[in-house]
Amino acid sequence: MSALAVTDLSFRYGRKEALKRVSFRVEPGEFCALLGPNGAGKSTLFALLTRLFVARQGRIAVMGQDLQAHPRAALAQMGVVFQQMTLDLDLSVARNLAYFGALQGLSPREARARADEVLDRLDMAERAGEKARALNGGHRRRLEIARALMHRPRLLLLDEPTVGLDARSRAAITAHVHGLAREEGIAVLWATHLVDEVGASDTALILHRGEILQRGQAGQIAPGGGLAQHFLTLTEDLAA
């Protein structure tokens, strides 16, 4: 069973067609990088996947659960890190996680246990008592990833998660999320325009002007590590 299955998904803003019959799958344990320049449709796709927008054409299924017909069951399998930060900066790291755990229906004891688990996984255990406001940008992002993992989702969606971070923080977060996919079998859809975050064994899904141009293993799409040039050439040729 695919962790995420998107079939013939289209969406319009008035007369503007933002997505055009988009279809793809993400399997358990797969790190799928959704690559696209600004305006490609990545944010629209994420809004549809997280039900901020309702899809009127096409189908989205999460672990076999149709998002339209069974939204609660589908969303329960999903963890999300949005591009804009959504932490409560005046709460501690632990309280941010406890609050989210309560929203997910976890008991206080279970929420504490899961918070300890995800903070340890993301090398944040020693910061549990710190206020989110005191964290740097990289650690705030790690906290948002930890929060997204509290209910043990099978699919993790991250929308431009490293924007505004320094190179070291970007590399650390990218490595952590690759580890989640590899070691825990979580399916990852990672939206970015930064091709250096994509490994040769990752799946690259290139989106441009609302259409999927190419899907495949990054090292096969662009042998020899030339994904950046391939991505630029492909999207620039179509923009010309």
Buried (B, 14 or more C-beta within 10 A) or exposed (E): EBBBBBEEBBBBEEEEBBBBBBEBBBBBBBBBBBBBBEEBBBBBBBBBBBBEBEBEEBBBBBBEBBBBEBBEBBBBBBBBBBBEBEBEEEBBBBBBBBBBBEEBEBEEEEBBEBBBBBBEBBEBBEBBEBBBEEBEBBBBBBBBBBBBBBBBBBBBBBBBBBBEBEEEBBBBBBEBBBBBBBEBEBBBBBBBBBBEBBBBEBBBBBBBBBBBBBBEEBBEBBEEEBBBEBBEEBBEEEEE
